[in-house]
Amino acid sequence: MGELAEDLFLRLAPELVDAVLLRLPPGEPACLVRASVVCKPWFRILADPGFRRRYLEFHRTPSVLGLFEDDGAYVSTSALPSVHPGRGRLADRPLDCRHGRALLAPYSRSFREGNAVILTVLDPLTGRLRRVLSPVDEHVLWFSAAVLCAAQGCDHYGCQGGHFRLAVVTTSDAGVTSGWLYSSETRVWSELTTVGHPKVAYYANQGAPSVLVRDALYFNIDGIIELHLGKLCLSKFEKPIAGKGRLMTAQGGGLGFIAMVDVTNLTLWSGEAGPKGAMVWTKLRVIDLKKLLPAGALMTQTVDYGINGVAEGTQVIFVSTFIGSYMVDLKSRQVRMVSGRGRNITPYTSFYIPAIKAASPSQGQRAGASSVRRAGARGRR
């Protein structure tokens, strides 16, 4: 009976098989490799260049493939891949991840002594590096930075290579926050307008996380700094509440903010610019973490307890608890422990579709089987 069911399954019409394969989870790229060795017809569908386009269009939102911790360690959250981070801790600290790239900077504050700050743009899937001299100088207390794709016509579903832009937001001794934009195409930094920031704490601009919403980057720096990519200017807005919290993408695609207002409850807001230019915040919902996290995770509140990461463009957040850090999908309500407690997390999101070459089905199937074995071995480490 089992063999008959398997035979009927393999005889499905190609359009039905295509629909099934399109629904394989992008967060587990090894599933595509395993599917490619089921039979020759499946292999041919997956090796078709058009499948990649349909797969990206179907899922649209990249998945979390791994995460950078603030000590430079990289943790893979899927069986495949990675190339560079598997070599252990990085020499630099992570600042940002977006559009298939990670942005890194040195731990040292020697720029206060006049030393140059070199930013590194890394593709974690290929190990390719680009180093860029930043505009940070000795007058800067601290800085934050972001990376984004600048390729013409890119839909950002699966960015891989191409030109990029860097944004740097600095806070000076005089309490002034400045913005800079870099283009990898022209290799030139452009200075933007500045905003007064007289009461900013010197530590608030230490690699503050950012979120990209339409044509603007937002940084959480003792308030919210907006860097508008079209108008090339900076603005400053108030947060919905004082204290800890994280910027994120709201469900409608706009600017969102999430914070733990007490020991167990998460509160989500969405923000829109009001008629007078101020940010108007609307409370969306409150989530009881006790219903999501394992028993005992919230028993003891520690100094490093709270939200320690957000995956941009998704409803995935990271929560540090007494027993470790959990990846929490607010949409599917899936929860998974991914790291130790108290570690700031910079999630790496991307689409990774393994190369399945259509040279010949037998060769491709052998290559696919080898990839599955490597993926399984990597996942068991």
VOBA-1610 file (N, C-alpha, C; in pm, whole numbers, padded with zeros to 5 digits, always signed):
BEGIN
Met+00083-00121+00000Met+00000+00000+00000Met+00086+00126+00000Gly+00198+00122+00077Gly+00287+00237+00084Gly+00352+00266-00050Glu+00394+00157-00121Glu+00458+00175-00252Glu+00359+00232-00352Leu+00231+00189-00345Leu+00129+00240-00437Leu+00105+00388-00414Ala+00097+00429-00286Ala+00076+00570-00255Ala+00193+00654-00303Glu+00316+00601-00286Glu+00435+00674-00330Glu+00435+00688-00481Asp+00394+00580-00553Asp+00392+00584-00699Asp+00290+00686-00747Leu+00172+00690-00685Leu+00070+00788-00723Leu+00118+00930-00698Phe+00191+00949-00588Phe+00242+01083-00554Phe+00340+01130-00660Leu+00425+01039-00708Leu+00526+01077-00808Leu+00463+01099-00945Arg+00340+01053-00963Arg+00273+01071-01092Arg+00182+01194-01095Leu+00194+01279-00995Leu+00115+01403-00994Leu+00145+01486-01118Ala+00046+01560-01165Ala+00066+01649-01279Ala+00174+01752-01247Pro+00255+01790-01347Pro+00366+01884-01322Pro+00321+02014-01255Glu+00202+02065-01292Glu+00157+02191-01231Glu+00126+02173-01082Leu+00081+02053-01043Leu+00056+02026-00901Leu+00187+02013-00824Val+00284+01945-00887Val+00416+01932-00824Val+00479+02069-00806Asp+00468+02154-00909Asp+00523+02288-00900Asp+00461+02365-00783Ala+00328+02350-00766Ala+00259+02418-00657Ala+00307+02368-00521Val+00336+02238-00512Val+00386+02181-00387Val+00527+02234-00357Leu+00614+02231-00458Leu+00752+02274-00438Leu+00761+02422-00403Leu+00672+02502-00460Leu+00672+02645-00428Leu+00644+02669-00281Arg+00578+02576-00216Arg+00540+02595-00076Arg+00640+02537+00023Leu+00753+02488-00025Leu+00859+02444+00066Leu+00913+02566+00140Pro+00939+02555+00271Pro+00974+02672+00352Pro+01108+02734+00314Pro+01113+02865+00286Pro+01239+02930+00249Pro+01338+02935+00364Gly+01292+02916+00487Gly+01382+02916+00601Gly+01463+02790+00613Glu+01431+02687+00533Glu+01506+02561+00532Glu+01544+02528+00388Pro+01650+02591+00335Pro+01688+02571+00195Pro+01720+02426+00161Ala+01760+02345+00260Ala+01793+02206+00233Ala+01673+02127+00181Cys+01552+02174+00211Cys+01432+02105+00161Cys+01430+02102+00009Leu+01476+02210-00054Leu+01479+02215-00200Leu+01578+02114-00256Val+01693+02100-00190Val+01792+02003-00236Val+01738+01862-00221Arg+01676+01833-00108Arg+01620+01699-00087Arg+01512+01668-00190Ala+01429+01767-00221Ala+01323+01746-00319Ala+01380+01717-00458Ser+01497+01775-00488Ser+01556+01758-00621Ser+01603+01616-00647Val+01623+01535-00542Val+01671+01398-00561Val+01558+01295-00550Val+01434+01342-00539Val+01321+01249-00531Val+01303+01175-00662Cys+01304+01248-00773Cys+01288+01187-00904Cys+01331+01287-01010Lys+01347+01241-01133Lys+01393+01327-01242Lys+01296+01440-01274Pro+01164+01415-01279Pro+01073+01528-01308Pro+01083+01640-01205Trp+01096+01605-01076Trp+01110+01708-00974Trp+01241+01783-00992Phe+01345+01708-01026Phe+01474+01773-01048Phe+01466+01875-01159Arg+01398+01837-01269Arg+01389+01929-01384Arg+01311+02055-01347Ile+01206+02043-01266Ile+01130+02161-01224Ile+01218+02254-01140Leu+01292+02197-01044Leu+01375+02278-00955Leu+01495+02338-01028Ala+01543+02271-01133Ala+01658+02322-01208Ala+01618+02428-01310Asp+01489+02442-01335Asp+01442+02543-01430Asp+01465+02683-01372Pro+01534+02773-01445Pro+01558+02909-01393Pro+01431+02982-01356Gly+01319+02948-01422Gly+01194+03015-01391Gly+01140+02980-01253Phe+01183+02865-01199Phe+01134+02826-01067Phe+01182+02924-00961Arg+01308+02968-00972Arg+01361+03064-00874Arg+01276+03190-00870Arg+01242+03243-00989Arg+01161+03364-00995Arg+01025+03340-00931Arg+00960+03228-00964Arg+00828+03199-00907Arg+00836+03179-00756Tyr+00944+03117-00710Tyr+00961+03091-00565Tyr+00974+03221-00488Leu+01055+03314-00541Leu+01074+03443-00476Leu+00944+03524-00476Glu+00872+03523-00588Glu+00747+03598-00597Glu+00640+03540-00505Phe+00643+03408-00487Phe+00542+03343-00403Phe+00563+03377-00256His+00688+03373-00209His+00715+03393-00066His+00736+03541-00031Arg+00804+03615-00118Arg+00824+03759-00104Arg+00908+03798+00017Thr+00875+03752+00136Thr+00947+03793+00256Thr+01061+03697+00285Pro+01187+03744+00286Pro+01300+03656+00317Pro+01289+03599+00458Ser+01348+03484+00478Ser+01345+03418+00609Ser+01475+03444+00685Val+01469+03422+00816Val+01588+03432+00899Val+01672+03306+00876Leu+01790+03321+00816Leu+01880+03208+00792Leu+01985+03194+00901Gly+02009+03301+00975Gly+02109+03297+01081Gly+02107+03428+01157Leu+02196+03439+01254Leu+02202+03561+01334Leu+02344+03587+01381Phe+02376+03715+01387Phe+02503+03761+01442Phe+02481+03803+01587Glu+02568+03757+01676Glu+02563+03801+01815Glu+02660+03915+01835Asp+02642+03992+01943Asp+02724+04112+01960Asp+02869+04083+01990Asp+02905+03956+02019Asp+03046+03923+02039Asp+03113+03877+01911Gly+03043+03889+01797Gly+03100+03852+01669Gly+03069+03711+01625Ala+03002+03632+01708Ala+02968+03494+01670Ala+02850+03493+01574Tyr+02850+03393+01484Tyr+02739+03376+01391Tyr+02675+03241+01421Val+02542+03240+01432Val+02467+03118+01460Val+02372+03093+01343Ser+02388+02978+01278Ser+02299+02944+01167Ser+02170+02888+01224Thr+02056+02933+01169Thr+01927+02883+01213Thr+01867+02786+01112Ser+01943+02751+01008Ser+01897+02656+00908Ser+02011+02561+00874Ala+01979+02450+00807Ala+02082+02351+00775Ala+02179+02403+00670Leu+02134+02492+00584Leu+02216+02553+00482Leu+02209+02702+00496Pro+02308+02778+00449Pro+02446+02734+00428Pro+02524+02777+00548Ser+02647+02815+00572Ser+02702+02941+00527Ser+02850+02924+00497Val+02909+03020+00431Val+03049+03011+00392Val+03137+03080+00494His+03126+03210+00505His+03219+03287+00588His+03198+03270+00738Pro+03075+03287+00790Pro+03059+03284+00935Pro+03096+03152+00998Gly+03097+03042+00922Gly+03131+02914+00979Gly+03274+02907+01030Arg+03355+03008+01003Arg+03494+03008+01047Arg+03509+03057+01190Gly+03398+03078+01259Gly+03406+03120+01399Gly+03370+03266+01416Arg+03416+03324+01525Arg+03382+03463+01554Arg+03449+03558+01456Leu+03377+03665+01425Leu+03431+03767+01336Leu+03514+03866+01417Ala+03605+03931+01350Ala+03691+04027+01419Ala+03616+04156+01450Asp+03506+04183+01379Asp+03429+04306+01396Asp+03293+04275+01458Arg+03227+04382+01505Arg+03094+04366+01562Arg+02988+04393+01454Pro+02876+04325+01459Pro+02771+04347+01360Pro+02694+04475+01390Leu+02665+04552+01286Leu+02585+04674+01298Leu+02447+04660+01235Asp+02440+04584+01124Asp+02316+04583+01048Asp+02317+04466+00951Cys+02201+04417+00915Cys+02184+04319+00808Cys+02062+04357+00726Arg+02080+04358+00595Arg+01967+04394+00508Arg+02001+04358+00364His+01900+04314+00290His+01914+04288+00146His+02031+04194+00117Gly+02042+04088+00197Gly+02142+03985+00173Gly+02282+04022+00214Arg+02300+04132+00287Arg+02434+04178+00327Arg+02438+04202+00477Ala+02557+04188+00533Ala+02579+04224+00673Ala+02681+04337+00678Leu+02664+04429+00774Leu+02755+04543+00790Leu+02824+04530+00925Leu+02957+04538+00922Leu+03039+04518+01042Leu+03130+04638+01064Ala+03168+04659+01191Ala+03260+04768+01227Ala+03350+04721+01340Pro+03466+04783+01357Pro+03558+04743+01465Pro+03496+04768+01603Tyr+03538+04688+01701Tyr+03493+04708+01839Tyr+03558+04831+01900Ser+03677+04862+01858Ser+03757+04967+01922Ser+03695+05106+01903Arg+03716+05192+02005Arg+03676+05332+01993Arg+03799+05419+01966Ser+03899+05363+01899Ser+04021+05438+01873Ser+04000+05553+01777Phe+03879+05563+01717Phe+03851+05679+01631Phe+03852+05807+01714Arg+03831+05794+01845Arg+03839+05911+01932Arg+03981+05965+01939Glu+04075+05883+01899Glu+04216+05923+01896Glu+04262+05957+01755Gly+04166+05965+01663Gly+04199+06003+01526Gly+04219+05888+01430Asn+04200+05765+01476Asn+04218+05649+01388Asn+04096+05629+01299Ala+04121+05582+01178Ala+04013+05564+01081Ala+03923+05446+01121Val+03795+05455+01084Val+03700+05346+01105Val+03668+05284+00969Ile+03700+05156+00954Ile+03674+05085+00830Ile+03549+05000+00848Leu+03450+05022+00764Leu+03328+04942+00765Leu+03344+04826+00666Thr+03289+04710+00703Thr+03298+04592+00619Thr+03159+04548+00577Val+03138+04532+00446Val+03012+04479+00393Val+03038+04334+00354Leu+02963+04244+00415Leu+02985+04100+00399Leu+02862+04034+00341Asp+02883+03944+00245Asp+02778+03855+00198Asp+02801+03721+00269Pro+02721+03689+00371Pro+02748+03567+00449Pro+02735+03438+00369Leu+02663+03441+00256Leu+02644+03319+00178Leu+02763+03288+00089Thr+02835+03390+00047Thr+02948+03370-00043Thr+03082+03402+00022Gly+03081+03479+00132Gly+03205+03521+00195Gly+03269+03642+00131Arg+03203+03702+00030Arg+03259+03820-00036Arg+03258+03939+00058Leu+03369+04016+00056Leu+03384+04132+00145Leu+03410+04258+00064Arg+03359+04370+00113Arg+03396+04503+00062Arg+03425+04590+00183Arg+03538+04660+00183Arg+03575+04746+00295Arg+03564+04892+00249Val+03507+04974+00337Val+03481+05114+00304Val+03529+05202+00419Leu+03608+05305+00386Leu+03653+05402+00485Leu+03535+05492+00523Ser+03502+05499+00652Ser+03384+05574+00696Ser+03421+05720+00725Pro+03319+05808+00740Pro+03344+05949+00772Pro+03358+05975+00922Val+03357+05870+01005Val+03366+05887+01150Val+03504+05942+01188Asp+03505+06050+01272Asp+03632+06110+01312Asp+03638+06125+01465Glu+03741+06196+01513Glu+03764+06205+01658Glu+03660+06289+01732His+03576+06364+01661His+03474+06446+01726His+03344+06369+01753Val+03340+06245+01708Val+03220+06163+01721Val+03224+06087+01853Leu+03112+06093+01928Leu+03100+06012+02050Leu+03078+05866+02014Trp+02976+05840+01936Trp+02947+05706+01886Trp+02871+05718+01756Phe+02850+05606+01690Phe+02781+05610+01561Phe+02703+05481+01539Ser+02606+05491+01448Ser+02530+05375+01400Ser+02537+05375+01248Ala+02512+05260+01187Ala+02521+05251+01042Ala+02425+05146+00989Ala+02392+05158+00861Ala+02300+05065+00796Ala+02347+05039+00654Val+02308+04925+00599Val+02341+04887+00462Val+02213+04856+00388Leu+02207+04889+00258Leu+02091+04857+00177Leu+02130+04845+00031Cys+02053+04769-00043Cys+02080+04746-00185Cys+02055+04873-00265Ala+02139+04896-00367Ala+02122+05011-00455Ala+02114+04969-00601Ala+02096+04839-00626Ala+02091+04790-00764Ala+01964+04838-00833Gln+01977+04892-00953Gln+01862+04941-01027Gln+01767+04827-01062Gly+01637+04848-01034Gly+01538+04749-01071Gly+01531+04627-00982Cys+01606+04622-00872Cys+01606+04507-00783Cys+01477+04507-00700Asp+01412+04390-00690Asp+01290+04380-00609Asp+01321+04343-00465His+01449+04318-00434His+01498+04288-00300His+01445+04156-00244Tyr+01385+04072-00329Tyr+01343+03940-00281Tyr+01465+03854-00251Gly+01564+03860-00338Gly+01683+03777-00320Gly+01807+03850-00366Cys+01840+03962-00301Cys+01956+04042-00340Cys+02084+03959-00332Gln+02164+03965-00435Gln+02291+03893-00437Gln+02389+03974-00520Gly+02484+04039-00452Gly+02582+04120-00522Gly+02521+04252-00568Gly+02591+04320-00657Gly+02543+04448-00708Gly+02581+04564-00617His+02543+04685-00659His+02579+04805-00584His+02497+04816-00456Phe+02554+04886-00358Phe+02487+04904-00230Phe+02510+05046-00181Arg+02432+05084-00081Arg+02450+05213-00013Arg+02472+05188+00136Leu+02549+05277+00198Leu+02569+05276+00342Leu+02517+05407+00398Ala+02456+05399+00514Ala+02413+05518+00587Ala+02481+05517+00723Val+02538+05631+00762Val+02602+05645+00893Val+02540+05764+00964Val+02502+05742+01090Val+02448+05849+01174Val+02542+05866+01292Thr+02599+05986+01307Thr+02697+06013+01412Thr+02641+06113+01512Thr+02685+06101+01636Thr+02653+06200+01739Thr+02782+06258+01793Ser+02794+06391+01793Ser+02919+06458+01827Ser+02921+06500+01974Asp+03039+06546+02018Asp+03055+06599+02155Asp+02961+06717+02179Ala+02929+06791+02073Ala+02846+06910+02087Ala+02696+06878+02090Gly+02660+06750+02088Gly+02518+06713+02092Gly+02449+06732+01959Val+02521+06713+01850Val+02464+06726+01715Val+02469+06590+01647Thr+02357+06548+01590Thr+02352+06423+01515Thr+02356+06454+01366Ser+02450+06388+01297Ser+02471+06411+01154Ser+02449+06282+01077Gly+02416+06296+00949Gly+02394+06180+00863Gly+02484+06183+00742Trp+02522+06064+00697Trp+02608+06048+00579Trp+02553+05933+00494Leu+02566+05944+00362Leu+02527+05838+00269Leu+02644+05805+00177Tyr+02665+05675+00155Tyr+02774+05629+00068Tyr+02716+05547-00045Ser+02770+05566-00165Ser+02731+05486-00282Ser+02850+05403-00327Ser+02831+05273-00340Ser+02941+05188-00388Ser+02969+05211-00536Glu+02872+05272-00605Glu+02891+05300-00747Glu+02985+05418-00768Thr+02965+05526-00690Thr+03050+05644-00704Thr+03167+05643-00604Arg+03155+05559-00500Arg+03255+05551-00393Arg+03276+05686-00323Val+03165+05757-00304Val+03170+05891-00244Val+03069+05896-00129Trp+03110+05962-00018Trp+03020+05990+00093Trp+02957+06128+00073Ser+02825+06137+00098Ser+02755+06265+00092Ser+02704+06299+00231Glu+02732+06423+00276Glu+02688+06464+00409Glu+02548+06523+00400Leu+02462+06485+00495Leu+02324+06532+00497Leu+02309+06644+00598Thr+02187+06690+00617Thr+02161+06793+00718Thr+02181+06734+00858Thr+02188+06820+00958Thr+02208+06777+01096Thr+02087+06815+01181Val+02074+06748+01298Val+01969+06783+01393Val+02031+06795+01531Gly+01980+06888+01610Gly+02027+06903+01747Gly+01983+06786+01832His+02073+06737+01916His+02045+06620+01999His+02115+06643+02133Pro+02080+06752+02204Pro+02160+06797+02318Pro+02162+06703+02437Lys+02056+06624+02459Lys+02050+06540+02578Lys+02078+06393+02549Val+02130+06363+02432Val+02153+06224+02397Val+02263+06165+02486Ala+02239+06045+02538Ala+02341+05976+02617Ala+02450+05925+02524Tyr+02574+05933+02568Tyr+02685+05899+02479Tyr+02677+05754+02430Tyr+02618+05666+02511Tyr+02611+05524+02475Tyr+02491+05491+02385Ala+02397+05586+02367Ala+02274+05556+02294Ala+02299+05532+02146Asn+02409+05585+02093Asn+02438+05571+01951Asn+02547+05467+01927Gln+02547+05361+02007Gln+02644+05252+01989Gln+02583+05144+01901Gly+02593+05162+01773Gly+02537+05062+01682Gly+02389+05042+01698Ala+02314+05153+01711Ala+02169+05143+01731Ala+02104+05074+01611Pro+02013+04979+01634Pro+01947+04910+01523Pro+01864+05006+01439Ser+01849+04974+01312Ser+01770+05058+01221Ser+01663+04973+01154Val+01566+05041+01095Val+01464+04973+01015Val+01437+05058+00892Leu+01421+04992+00777Leu+01393+05061+00651Leu+01244+05055+00623Val+01183+05172+00609Val+01040+05182+00576Val+01026+05275+00457Arg+00986+05218+00344Arg+00974+05292+00218Arg+01105+05366+00187Asp+01106+05499+00186Asp+01225+05575+00146Asp+01302+05631+00265Ala+01289+05571+00381Ala+01358+05627+00498Ala+01411+05516+00588Leu+01527+05546+00649Leu+01584+05461+00753Leu+01554+05526+00888Tyr+01519+05446+00987Tyr+01491+05496+01120Tyr+01586+05431+01220Phe+01649+05513+01304Phe+01743+05467+01406Phe+01686+05499+01544Asn+01702+05406+01637Asn+01652+05424+01773Asn+01765+05478+01860Ile+01778+05612+01866Ile+01889+05677+01936Ile+01833+05783+02031Asp+01800+05744+02155Asp+01740+05840+02250Asp+01628+05919+02183Gly+01535+05850+02125Gly+01438+05907+02035Gly+01459+05839+01901Ile+01385+05879+01801Ile+01394+05816+01670Ile+01449+05916+01570Ile+01559+05879+01505Ile+01619+05960+01399Ile+01577+05903+01264Glu+01514+05987+01183Glu+01476+05948+01047Glu+01578+06002+00948Leu+01633+05912+00867Leu+01723+05951+00758Leu+01648+05926+00628His+01600+06035+00566His+01519+06021+00445His+01611+06008+00324Leu+01600+05895+00253Leu+01690+05866+00141Leu+01657+05947+00017Gly+01533+05994+00004Gly+01495+06075-00111Gly+01523+06222-00089Lys+01485+06275+00028Lys+01504+06416+00059Lys+01645+06447+00111Leu+01720+06342+00146Leu+01857+06356+00196Leu+01862+06449+00318Cys+01778+06419+00416Cys+01775+06501+00537Cys+01748+06414+00659Leu+01772+06472+00778Leu+01747+06405+00905Leu+01630+06472+00976Ser+01553+06392+01050Ser+01447+06443+01137Ser+01450+06364+01266Lys+01392+06421+01371Lys+01391+06356+01501Lys+01247+06346+01551Phe+01208+06226+01602Phe+01074+06202+01652Phe+01081+06139+01791Glu+00971+06149+01864Glu+00962+06085+01995Glu+00915+05941+01981Lys+00961+05856+02073Lys+00915+05718+02079Lys+00779+05714+02149Pro+00704+05604+02132Pro+00573+05597+02200Pro+00585+05588+02351Ile+00695+05531+02402Ile+00719+05525+02546Ile+00867+05546+02570Ala+00902+05588+02690Ala+01042+05602+02726Ala+01099+05465+02763Gly+01231+05455+02761Gly+01295+05330+02802Gly+01322+05238+02684Lys+01339+05111+02717Lys+01378+05014+02616Lys+01266+04985+02519Gly+01303+04944+02400Gly+01209+04909+02296Gly+01283+04898+02165Arg+01218+04845+02064Arg+01282+04825+01934Arg+01192+04874+01822Leu+01254+04934+01721Leu+01183+04966+01598Leu+01163+04838+01519Met+01053+04832+01445Met+01026+04716+01361Met+00934+04757+01246Thr+00905+04663+01159Thr+00810+04686+01052Thr+00671+04649+01101Ala+00578+04744+01093Ala+00441+04715+01132Ala+00377+04622+01030Gln+00267+04558+01066Gln+00204+04460+00977Gln+00163+04520+00844Gly+00127+04646+00842Gly+00089+04709+00716Gly+00207+04758+00634Gly+00328+04736+00683Gly+00448+04778+00612Gly+00503+04911+00656Gly+00436+04979+00750Gly+00485+05108+00799Gly+00580+05091+00916Leu+00607+05203+00984Leu+00698+05202+01099Leu+00627+05146+01221Gly+00694+05057+01291Gly+00639+04999+01412Gly+00736+05010+01527Phe+00686+04990+01647Phe+00768+04992+01769Phe+00714+04885+01862Ile+00806+04811+01926Ile+00765+04705+02017Ile+00846+04716+02145Ala+00779+04695+02258Ala+00846+04708+02388Ala+00779+04616+02489Met+00855+04577+02590Met+00800+04501+02702Met+00765+04602+02810Val+00637+04625+02827Val+00593+04728+02921Val+00589+04676+03064Asp+00588+04544+03080Asp+00601+04485+03213Asp+00672+04351+03197Val+00665+04266+03297Val+00745+04144+03297Val+00706+04049+03185Thr+00580+04042+03149Thr+00537+03938+03055Thr+00467+03988+02929Asn+00433+04115+02922Asn+00352+04163+02810Asn+00432+04244+02709Leu+00414+04211+02581Leu+00468+04288+02470Leu+00360+04382+02419Thr+00399+04507+02391Thr+00304+04601+02332Thr+00359+04648+02198Leu+00272+04649+02095Leu+00310+04690+01961Leu+00237+04818+01924Trp+00311+04912+01862Trp+00255+05037+01811Trp+00287+05050+01662Ser+00207+05128+01592Ser+00241+05170+01456Ser+00247+05323+01455Gly+00339+05376+01375Gly+00358+05520+01372Gly+00336+05579+01235Glu+00274+05696+01232Glu+00254+05771+01107Glu+00281+05919+01135Ala+00342+05985+01036Ala+00368+06129+01050Ala+00238+06205+01052Gly+00220+06292+01153Gly+00098+06371+01165Gly+00102+06495+01078Pro-00004+06575+01077Pro-00013+06694+00992Pro+00092+06800+01026Lys+00140+06803+01151Lys+00239+06902+01190Lys+00381+06845+01194Gly+00395+06727+01136Gly+00529+06669+01128Gly+00565+06578+01243Ala+00488+06578+01351Ala+00516+06491+01465Ala+00472+06348+01434Met+00536+06250+01501Met+00499+06111+01483Met+00379+06079+01572Val+00274+06025+01513Val+00154+05986+01587Val+00156+05835+01602Trp+00155+05788+01728Trp+00163+05645+01756Trp+00027+05589+01794Thr-00005+05472+01738Thr-00129+05402+01767Thr-00097+05264+01824Lys-00152+05235+01943Lys-00129+05104+02002Lys-00210+04999+01924Leu-00141+04894+01879Leu-00205+04791+01797Leu-00255+04674+01880Arg-00168+04618+01963Arg-00209+04502+02042Arg-00109+04476+02153Val-00152+04394+02248Val-00068+04349+02358Val-00060+04197+02352Ile+00061+04143+02364Ile+00083+03998+02354Ile+00136+03947+02488Asp+00072+03844+02541Asp+00114+03782+02666Asp+00221+03677+02635Leu+00346+03705+02673Leu+00455+03612+02642Leu+00444+03481+02719Lys+00372+03480+02829Lys+00358+03356+02905Lys+00289+03249+02821Lys+00208+03293+02724Lys+00137+03197+02639Lys+00223+03147+02522Leu+00340+03209+02503Leu+00427+03171+02392Leu+00556+03101+02437Leu+00616+03153+02543Leu+00746+03100+02587Leu+00729+02983+02682Pro+00831+02896+02692Pro+00823+02781+02782Pro+00808+02824+02927Ala+00752+02736+03006Ala+00736+02763+03149Ala+00873+02782+03213Gly+00886+02882+03295Gly+01011+02910+03365Gly+01098+03015+03299Ala+01072+03044+03170Ala+01155+03141+03099Ala+01141+03281+03157Leu+01022+03313+03209Leu+00995+03448+03259Leu+00986+03454+03411Met+01034+03349+03477Met+01023+03345+03623Met+01107+03452+03691Thr+01228+03474+03637Thr+01320+03569+03698Thr+01354+03678+03599Gln+01336+03804+03638Gln+01367+03917+03550Gln+01509+03962+03578Thr+01595+03954+03474Thr+01735+03993+03486Thr+01758+04126+03418Val+01879+04181+03434Val+01912+04311+03374Val+01902+04306+03222Asp+01941+04192+03163Asp+01943+04179+03018Asp+01813+04120+02962Tyr+01707+04120+03042Tyr+01578+04067+03003Tyr+01509+04163+02907Gly+01449+04114+02799Gly+01376+04200+02708Gly+01398+04164+02562Ile+01358+04253+02473Ile+01371+04230+02329Ile+01515+04260+02288Asn+01583+04162+02230Asn+01723+04182+02193Asn+01748+04168+02044Gly+01641+04172+01964Gly+01659+04170+01819Gly+01526+04167+01747Val+01525+04219+01624Val+01405+04220+01539Val+01449+04192+01396Ala+01377+04103+01328Ala+01404+04074+01187Ala+01319+04167+01101Glu+01385+04260+01035Glu+01314+04362+00957Glu+01227+04302+00848Gly+01109+04362+00830Gly+01018+04318+00724Gly+00939+04194+00760Thr+00957+04143+00882Thr+00885+04024+00926Thr+00817+04055+01059Gln+00750+03955+01113Gln+00693+03964+01247Gln+00774+03876+01344Val+00903+03862+01315Val+00993+03780+01398Val+01074+03870+01489Ile+01069+03842+01619Ile+01149+03915+01717Ile+01230+03816+01798Phe+01326+03868+01875Phe+01408+03785+01963Phe+01393+03838+02105Val+01372+03747+02199Val+01347+03785+02338Val+01450+03716+02427Ser+01520+03796+02507Ser+01616+03743+02604Ser+01543+03716+02735Thr+01556+03593+02784Thr+01492+03553+02909Thr+01596+03497+03006Phe+01548+03453+03119Phe+01635+03398+03223Phe+01711+03275+03174Ile+01652+03196+03082Ile+01717+03072+03041Ile+01774+03077+02899Gly+01760+03188+02829Gly+01817+03199+02695Gly+01739+03295+02608Ser+01784+03309+02482Ser+01716+03397+02386Ser+01632+03314+02290Tyr+01510+03358+02270Tyr+01416+03286+02185Tyr+01383+03367+02060Met+01371+03297+01947Met+01318+03356+01825Met+01167+03334+01827Val+01091+03442+01822Val+00945+03436+01834Val+00881+03492+01708Asp+00804+03411+01637Asp+00728+03457+01521Asp+00590+03498+01570Leu+00564+03628+01572Leu+00438+03678+01625Leu+00319+03642+01536Lys+00347+03609+01410Lys+00239+03575+01318Lys+00200+03427+01331Ser+00299+03339+01324Ser+00270+03195+01334Ser+00269+03145+01477Arg+00324+03229+01570Arg+00335+03196+01712Arg+00432+03080+01738Gln+00523+03058+01643Gln+00627+02957+01663Gln+00740+03017+01746Val+00796+02937+01836Val+00901+02981+01927Val+01016+02881+01924Arg+01138+02933+01928Arg+01256+02846+01921Arg+01373+02913+01991Met+01441+02839+02081Met+01560+02895+02145Met+01676+02894+02046Val+01746+03009+02035Val+01852+03021+01935Val+01986+03068+01994Ser+01987+03120+02116Ser+02110+03178+02168Ser+02101+03188+02320Gly+02213+03231+02380Gly+02215+03253+02523Gly+02147+03384+02560Arg+02129+03406+02687Arg+02059+03527+02730Arg+02151+03648+02727Gly+02090+03765+02714Gly+02164+03889+02725Gly+02251+03925+02606Arg+02236+03856+02494Arg+02318+03886+02376Arg+02234+03962+02274Asn+02282+04078+02234Asn+02213+04150+02127Asn+02225+04071+01999Ile+02117+04065+01926Ile+02111+03981+01806Ile+02081+04066+01684Thr+02159+04044+01578Thr+02135+04107+01448Thr+02098+03996+01351Pro+01969+03977+01322Pro+01927+03866+01236Pro+01972+03886+01091Tyr+02011+03776+01027Tyr+02044+03778+00885Tyr+01930+03713+00810Thr+01861+03790+00726Thr+01750+03738+00646Thr+01785+03742+00499Ser+01746+03638+00429Ser+01772+03633+00285Ser+01698+03514+00227Phe+01686+03511+00094Phe+01645+03390+00024Phe+01772+03318-00019Tyr+01778+03190+00008Tyr+01889+03110-00043Tyr+01830+02991-00116Ile+01845+02990-00248Ile+01799+02879-00330Ile+01922+02805-00380Pro+01947+02684-00332Pro+02068+02611-00373Pro+02076+02596-00524Ala+02196+02604-00576Ala+02217+02589-00720Ala+02192+02444-00759Ile+02091+02423-00843Ile+02059+02290-00893Ile+02077+02296-01043Lys+02191+02250-01091Lys+02225+02266-01232Lys+02159+02158-01316Ala+02113+02202-01432Ala+02039+02111-01520Ala+02128+02046-01623Ala+02253+02014-01589Ala+02343+01951-01684Ala+02288+01817-01728Ser+02261+01731-01633Ser+02194+01605-01660Ser+02128+01561-01532Pro+02012+01498-01539Pro+01943+01460-01417Pro+02025+01371-01326Ser+02098+01273-01384Ser+02175+01182-01300Ser+02286+01256-01228Gln+02356+01346-01300Gln+02462+01424-01236Gln+02403+01515-01131Gly+02290+01580-01163Gly+02228+01672-01068Gly+02181+01601-00944Gln+02126+01479-00963Gln+02078+01405-00848Gln+02192+01363-00757Arg+02306+01324-00818Arg+02421+01290-00735Arg+02471+01411-00659Ala+02474+01529-00729Ala+02518+01652-00662Ala+02422+01691-00552Gly+02291+01673-00579Gly+02192+01706-00478Gly+02205+01619-00355Ala+02226+01488-00377Ala+02241+01398-00263Ala+02362+01436-00180Ser+02471+01476-00249Ser+02591+01519-00176Ser+02562+01643-00093Ser+02484+01738-00151Ser+02449+01860-00079Ser+02366+01829+00043Val+02274+01732+00030Val+02191+01694+00144Val+02276+01638+00256Arg+02374+01552+00219Arg+02460+01495+00322Arg+02540+01603+00392Arg+02592+01702+00312Arg+02669+01810+00374Arg+02580+01894+00463Ala+02457+01921+00417Ala+02366+02002+00498Ala+02333+01932+00628Gly+02309+01801+00620Gly+02277+01728+00741Gly+02392+01727+00839Ala+02514+01710+00786Ala+02631+01710+00874Ala+02650+01845+00939Arg+02627+01953+00861Arg+02644+02087+00916Arg+02540+02115+01023Gly+02418+02064+00999Gly+02312+02088+01096Gly+02335+02013+01225Arg+02410+01900+01223Arg+02432+01822+01344Arg+02545+01875+01429Arg+02626+01968+01374Arg+02741+02019+01449Arg+02697+02105+01566
//
